[in-house]
Amino acid sequence: MSIGLHTPVQAADFSQNMTLAVGVLAHDHGPFSDHHEDGVDLNLEAQFAPLDILGSPRPHLGVTANFVGDTSVAYAGLGVRFRETPQWFVDGLLGVATHDGPLHKDPAGCQLNSDCGYGTRILPRLGLEVGYRIGPAASISLLFDHMSHKWLIGGENEGLDHVGLRFLQPY
């Protein structure tokens, strides 16, 4: 099926499918970033069928791998669709992440009240994804995510942002 510039694409039925997302993300770049780390990260995520509860949240598991020696992240959470049209969607993301980055108490030079390292090994993760359907099922999206413990756990808070593009395909 060819899609013209003005031909609306039918919204895909994601209710029974698992979706795989593959993306390229800018590491430690975003509105809350301090730019202490760098690189381009590979993002892989599996999204599962929505839960049959209020708001139909969709569970997901993923990893964002950094290949230049900075922080890599594994995460799990729920996505909630805030807005959907036949071609566009907006999802909010909420979950937890674990990382291999430095902690404030690591002997690698991070002090408790420095702007280096993360406060804990497991951190809350928030995100926003805006997607566009490029076919009957496949989509591309702009993803922003942020992990930190600001306002939840006391102490210094490094935090980490990712911003980038993803390709999503149901299976």
ABEGO torsion letter per residue (X at the ends): XBBBAABBBBBBBAAABBBBBBBBBBBGBEAABAGABBEBBBBBBBBBBBBBBBGGBBBBBBBBBBAAGBBBBBBBEBBBBABBBAABBBBBBBBBBBBABBBAABAAGBBAABBBEBABABBBBBBBBBBBBABAABBBBBBBBBBBABGABBEBBAEBBBBBBBBBBBX
